[in-house]
Amino acid sequence: MNEILATIKNNKLRTLLTAFGVFWGIFMIVLMLGIGNGLQHGVLKQFGGMASNSFFIWGSRTSMPFMGMKPGRQIQMRYSDIIYLQQNLDELEYVVPMSQLGGFRGQNVVVHKNRYGNFAVVGATPEVQQVQMVETTMGRFLKPSDLEQRRKIAIVGQAVVPILFANENPIGKTIKINGVFFTVAGVYKSNKSDERAADEENQLYIPFDTYLHAFNFGDKVEWIAATVKEGYSADDAQRHVKTALAPRLKYHPDDQQALGGWNGASEMAKMTGLFSGIRIFNWVVGLLTLVAGIVGISNIMLIVVKERTKELGVRKALGATPSRIMSMILLETILLTLASGYLGIVLGVFAVENLNGVIAYISKLMNLNFGLDMFQNTGIDLGTAITALVILVVFGALAGLIPARQAVKINPIEALRDE
């Protein structure tokens, strides 16, 4: 070991430049994997606050003629259609009818005493809590008896509370929506992030049956939110729903535009596949960079062997075995690789762990409107770090193999004549 350290000390610049290639390769692996993980967590968090096996379907316009009816008809779902789906499609766990007063993204003036605000008012069944994954913070959420008795109650988002109630406890208070009075029975918060959380917490849920009768909507349903049971595919379930509704809503079974839809499970699967590809790409790029550094170390070690030809010849003449010569060169190469690689891992982890802070500082310094929620929990796990270390050892051994074999081939007599 002392000989190895002495060799490195005598060739500081060469050692530094050689080690930099390995350092940079492993640093880039860690950095790119950390950024990739942070980006993946940030994107997948956008799907948070919603059941991963959920999908949504709403009425749209037909694109095909059917039974003498022209294309372009608006499809309108009814409450009876939702009951039909609940009773006939076994793969569905929850089927939630939903409508919003004023249409999708519509807002209404909600009044409490002399305070008021514009909020979304959504009619839904209690199961919406299992689909949207909202969490009750005060009071209670919707119950089946609320629908059966058509209770005029409202569950308000926590962003509504300070606007309408200031410092009052909202539970039991009366609010007015389009001239109809409701009693606040609970407060909820969203488990989503960013603007989606703000949107959801700026709305009110009321029992669906109450919504229909209080605002004279008959039995119309704007959209349905559904989840599938374990072991079933959300894609298949969504297709089965559209097929089952075709004869009831009188559109062609092959008409892909009659019903619009969004599938959370499918979108999440696409994102997961995308980030798997990004992870592989990061590994490939990082490993290629690391290989370039390893090749540099191997070449330098060949030069080292050439410079130490006489020394190695003397060692062999004094009885040093080929395995002893080879292990000495291999050990020097592995030590150099590990030291530079370990430094790359440490600095890489430090960089990704502080990435959010750096971005926040730059954003503030340059007055940029940059959303940090796209990065969440940047970093690499222990398994990845161990994998990187194993790669270093293997590559270090490979880098030293050629110069080590070259050292073993040295003839002691010719080595002593070397100038």
C-alpha positions in Angstrom: 0.0 0.0 0.0 2.8 2.4 0.8 4.3 1.8 -2.6 1.0 2.6 -4.3 0.6 5.8 -2.3 4.2 6.8 -3.1 3.6 6.2 -6.8 0.4 8.4 -6.7 2.3 11.1 -4.7 5.1 11.2 -7.2 2.7 11.7 -10.1 0.1 14.0 -8.7 -1.1 15.7 -11.8 -1.2 12.6 -13.9 -3.2 10.8 -11.1 -5.6 13.7 -10.8 -6.3 13.9 -14.5 -6.7 10.1 -14.7 -9.0 9.9 -11.7 -11.2 12.8 -13.0 -12.6 10.7 -15.8 -13.9 8.1 -13.4 -15.1 10.8 -10.9 -17.0 12.6 -13.7 -18.6 9.3 -15.0 -19.9 8.2 -11.6 -20.9 11.8 -10.7 -23.0 12.0 -13.8 -24.7 8.6 -13.1 -25.7 9.7 -9.6 -26.7 13.2 -10.8 -28.9 12.0 -13.7 -30.5 9.2 -11.7 -31.2 11.6 -8.8 -32.8 14.2 -11.1 -34.7 11.5 -12.9 -36.1 10.2 -9.6 -37.0 13.7 -8.4 -38.8 14.4 -11.7 -40.6 11.0 -11.5 -41.7 11.6 -8.0 -42.9 15.1 -8.9 -44.9 14.0 -11.9 -46.4 11.0 -10.1 -47.4 13.3 -7.3 -49.6 15.1 -9.8 -51.5 11.8 -9.9 -51.7 11.7 -6.1 -54.9 12.4 -4.3 -56.8 10.2 -6.8 -57.3 6.5 -6.8 -54.8 4.9 -9.2 -57.4 2.5 -10.5 -59.9 5.2 -11.4 -61.3 6.5 -14.7 -63.8 9.2 -15.7 -66.4 9.2 -18.5 -68.6 12.0 -19.7 -71.2 12.6 -22.5 -69.8 14.0 -25.8 -71.1 14.2 -29.4 -71.6 11.2 -31.7 -69.4 10.9 -34.8 -71.3 8.0 -36.5 -75.0 7.7 -37.6 -77.0 5.1 -35.6 -80.6 3.8 -36.1 -81.5 6.6 -38.5 -80.0 9.3 -36.2 -77.4 11.7 -37.6 -73.9 12.2 -36.1 -73.2 15.2 -33.9 -75.9 14.4 -31.3 -75.1 15.3 -27.7 -75.0 12.3 -25.4 -76.7 12.8 -22.0 -76.2 10.3 -19.3 -78.9 9.7 -16.7 -79.0 8.6 -13.1 -80.6 5.3 -14.1 -77.5 4.6 -16.3 -75.2 4.8 -13.3 -77.5 2.4 -11.3 -77.4 0.0 -14.3 -73.6 0.0 -14.3 -73.4 -0.6 -10.6 -75.7 -3.6 -10.9 -74.3 -5.2 -14.1 -70.5 -4.6 -14.3 -68.8 -6.8 -11.7 -65.4 -5.3 -12.3 -66.5 -1.8 -11.0 -65.8 -1.1 -7.4 -67.4 2.4 -7.2 -69.4 4.3 -9.8 -70.0 7.9 -8.7 -72.4 10.2 -10.6 -71.2 13.8 -10.6 -72.5 17.1 -11.8 -71.3 20.7 -11.3 -73.6 23.6 -10.9 -73.0 25.8 -14.0 -71.2 23.0 -15.9 -67.6 21.8 -15.6 -65.5 24.5 -14.1 -68.6 26.6 -13.4 -68.7 28.8 -10.3 -71.5 30.0 -8.1 -71.9 32.7 -5.5 -72.1 31.1 -2.0 -73.3 33.3 0.8 -73.0 33.2 4.6 -74.4 36.1 6.4 -72.7 39.2 4.9 -69.8 37.2 3.5 -69.7 35.5 0.0 -67.4 33.9 -2.5 -67.4 32.2 -5.9 -67.0 28.4 -5.6 -67.6 25.2 -7.5 -70.7 23.3 -6.3 -70.5 19.6 -7.1 -73.3 17.0 -6.6 -71.9 13.6 -5.8 -72.4 10.4 -3.8 -70.4 9.4 -0.7 -68.1 7.2 -2.8 -66.5 10.2 -4.3 -64.3 10.3 -1.3 -62.8 6.9 -2.4 -62.2 8.2 -5.9 -60.9 11.7 -5.3 -59.2 10.6 -2.0 -60.2 13.8 -0.1 -59.7 13.8 3.6 -62.3 15.0 6.1 -60.8 17.5 8.6 -63.9 18.6 10.5 -67.4 17.2 10.9 -68.2 14.4 8.5 -68.4 13.6 4.8 -71.5 12.6 2.8 -73.5 9.5 3.9 -75.9 7.3 2.0 -78.7 8.6 4.3 -78.1 12.1 3.0 -79.1 10.9 -0.5 -82.0 8.9 0.7 -83.5 11.8 2.7 -82.3 14.5 0.2 -80.7 16.4 3.0 -79.6 19.9 2.2 -76.1 19.7 3.6 -72.7 20.7 2.2 -69.2 19.5 2.7 -66.9 22.5 2.0 -63.2 22.6 1.0 -60.9 24.0 3.6 -60.1 27.0 1.3 -63.8 28.0 1.5 -63.7 28.3 5.3 -61.7 31.5 5.8 -63.6 33.3 3.0 -67.1 32.5 4.3 -66.6 31.9 8.0 -63.5 33.9 9.0 -62.8 32.7 12.5 -66.1 30.9 13.0 -66.5 27.1 13.3 -68.3 26.3 10.0 -70.0 23.1 11.2 -73.7 23.7 11.5 -73.6 27.1 9.8 -76.1 27.9 7.1 -75.0 28.9 3.6 -77.1 29.9 0.5 -76.4 28.6 -3.0 -78.5 30.1 -5.8 -81.3 30.9 -3.3 -81.2 27.4 -1.7 -80.1 27.1 1.9 -77.7 24.3 3.0 -76.1 23.4 6.3 -72.4 22.8 6.5 -71.8 19.3 7.8 -68.1 18.9 7.2 -64.8 20.3 5.9 -62.3 18.4 3.7 -58.9 18.9 2.3 -57.4 17.7 -0.9 -54.5 15.2 -1.1 -53.5 16.5 -4.6 -50.8 19.1 -5.2 -50.4 22.4 -6.9 -53.3 24.1 -8.6 -55.4 20.9 -8.5 -55.4 21.0 -4.7 -56.4 24.6 -4.8 -59.2 24.0 -7.3 -60.6 21.0 -5.3 -60.5 22.9 -1.9 -62.4 25.8 -3.5 -65.5 23.7 -4.0 -68.4 22.2 -2.1 -69.9 18.7 -2.3 -73.6 18.2 -1.8 -75.6 15.0 -2.0 -76.3 14.1 -5.6 -80.0 13.5 -5.1 -80.3 16.8 -3.4 -78.4 18.5 -6.2 -80.9 17.1 -8.8 -84.0 18.2 -7.0 -82.9 21.4 -5.4 -81.7 22.9 -8.7 -84.3 21.1 -11.0 -81.9 18.9 -13.1 -84.2 15.9 -13.3 -82.0 12.9 -13.5 -79.2 14.3 -15.6 -75.6 13.2 -14.9 -72.7 15.2 -16.3 -69.9 12.7 -15.7 -69.1 9.5 -13.8 -66.1 8.7 -11.7 -65.4 5.0 -11.3 -62.8 2.7 -9.8 -62.2 -1.0 -10.6 -61.7 -3.9 -8.3 -58.4 -5.4 -7.6 -57.3 -7.8 -10.4 -59.2 -5.9 -13.1 -57.9 -3.6 -15.8 -59.1 0.0 -15.7 -58.7 0.2 -19.5 -60.9 -2.9 -20.0 -63.5 -1.6 -17.5 -63.7 1.7 -19.3 -64.3 0.0 -22.6 -66.9 -2.2 -21.0 -68.7 0.8 -19.6 -68.8 2.5 -23.0 -70.1 -0.7 -24.6 -72.7 -1.3 -22.0 -74.0 2.3 -22.3 -74.2 2.2 -26.1 -77.7 0.7 -26.5 -79.0 2.7 -23.5 -77.8 6.1 -24.9 -78.4 5.1 -28.5 -75.0 5.5 -30.1 -73.0 3.1 -32.3 -70.9 0.7 -30.2 -67.9 1.6 -32.4 -68.3 5.3 -31.9 -65.2 6.4 -30.0 -66.3 10.0 -29.6 -69.8 9.5 -28.2 -68.4 9.4 -24.7 -65.3 11.2 -23.6 -63.0 9.7 -21.0 -59.8 9.9 -18.9 -58.1 7.0 -17.4 -55.9 7.6 -14.5 -54.5 4.1 -14.4 -53.5 4.2 -18.1 -51.9 7.7 -17.7 -50.0 6.6 -14.7 -48.8 3.4 -16.5 -47.6 5.6 -19.4 -45.7 7.8 -17.0 -44.1 4.8 -15.2 -43.0 3.4 -18.6 -41.6 6.8 -19.7 -39.5 7.1 -16.5 -38.3 3.5 -16.8 -36.9 4.5 -20.2 -35.4 7.7 -18.8 -33.7 5.7 -16.0 -32.2 3.2 -18.5 -31.1 6.1 -20.7 -29.4 7.8 -17.7 -27.6 4.5 -16.8 -26.4 4.1 -20.4 -25.1 7.6 -20.7 -23.5 7.5 -17.3 -21.9 4.1 -17.9 -20.5 5.2 -21.3 -19.0 8.3 -19.6 -17.6 6.0 -16.9 -16.1 3.6 -19.5 -14.3 6.6 -21.0 -12.7 7.3 -17.6 -11.9 3.6 -17.1 -10.2 3.4 -20.5 -8.2 6.5 -19.5 -7.0 4.8 -16.3 -6.1 1.6 -18.2 -4.0 3.6 -20.6 -2.3 5.5 -17.8 -1.6 2.2 -16.0 0.0 0.9 -19.2 2.3 3.9 -19.1 3.0 3.3 -15.4 4.0 -0.3 -16.2 6.3 0.9 -19.0 7.9 3.4 -16.7 8.4 0.8 -14.0 9.8 -1.9 -16.3 13.1 -2.1 -14.5 11.6 -2.1 -11.1 9.2 -4.9 -12.0 12.1 -6.8 -13.6 14.1 -6.6 -10.4 11.1 -7.8 -8.4 10.7 -10.8 -10.7 14.4 -11.5 -10.5 14.2 -11.5 -6.7 11.4 -14.1 -6.8 8.2 -12.1 -7.0 5.5 -14.4 -8.5 3.3 -13.4 -11.4 0.3 -13.3 -9.1 2.1 -10.9 -6.8 3.0 -8.6 -9.7 -0.5 -8.8 -11.1 -2.2 -8.2 -7.7 0.0 -5.1 -7.2 -1.0 -3.5 -10.5 -4.7 -4.5 -10.0 -4.8 -3.1 -6.5 -3.3 0.2 -7.6 -5.9 0.5 -10.4 -8.8 -0.5 -8.2 -7.7 1.9 -5.4 -7.5 4.8 -7.9 -10.9 3.9 -9.4 -12.6 3.5 -6.0 -11.2 6.7 -4.6 -12.2 8.8 -7.5 -15.6 7.0 -7.9 -16.4 7.3 -4.2 -15.8 11.0 -4.4 -18.1 11.2 -7.4 -20.8 9.3 -5.5 -20.5 11.6 -2.4 -20.6 14.8 -4.4 -23.3 13.5 -6.7 -25.5 12.6 -3.7 -24.8 16.0 -2.2 -25.7 17.7 -5.4 -29.1 16.0 -5.9 -30.0 16.3 -2.2 -29.6 20.1 -2.5 -31.1 20.4 -5.9 -34.4 21.9 -4.8 -32.6 24.5 -2.7 -30.4 25.5 -5.6 -33.3 25.8 -8.0 -35.3 27.9 -5.4 -32.3 30.2 -4.9 -31.8 30.7 -8.6 -35.5 31.2 -9.2 -35.6 33.8 -6.5 -32.4 35.5 -7.6 -33.5 35.8 -11.2 -37.2 36.4 -10.3 -38.3 33.4 -12.2 -41.7 31.9 -11.9 -40.4 28.3 -11.7 -42.5 25.5 -10.1 -40.5 23.4 -7.7 -43.2 20.8 -7.5 -41.9 19.2 -10.6 -39.0 17.8 -8.4 -39.9 15.8 -5.4 -37.5 13.8 -3.2 -34.5 14.0 -5.5 -31.8 11.5 -4.6 -30.8 7.9 -5.1 -31.6 5.0 -2.9 -29.1 2.8 -1.1 -29.4 0.0 -3.6 -28.4 2.3 -6.4 -25.4 3.6 -4.5 -24.2 0.0 -3.8 -24.7 -0.9 -7.4 -22.5 2.0 -8.4 -19.8 0.9 -6.0 -19.9 -2.7 -7.4 -19.6 -1.3 -10.9 -16.6 0.7 -9.8 -14.9 -2.4 -8.4 -15.6 -4.4 -11.5 -14.5 -1.6 -13.9 -11.5 -1.0 -11.8 -10.4 -4.6 -12.0 -11.1 -4.6 -15.8 -9.1 -1.4 -16.2 -6.1 -3.0 -14.4 -6.3 -6.3 -16.1 -4.5 -5.3 -19.3 -1.6 -3.5 -17.7 -1.3 -6.2 -15.0 -0.9 -8.9 -17.7 1.5 -6.7 -19.5 3.6 -6.4 -16.2 3.5 -10.2 -15.8 5.0 -10.7 -19.3 8.1 -8.6 -18.5 11.3 -10.6 -18.8 13.7 -9.8 -15.9 16.8 -9.8 -18.1 15.4 -7.5 -20.7 13.9 -5.3 -17.9 17.3 -4.8 -16.3 18.7 -3.6 -19.7 15.8 -1.1 -20.0 16.7 2.6 -20.0 
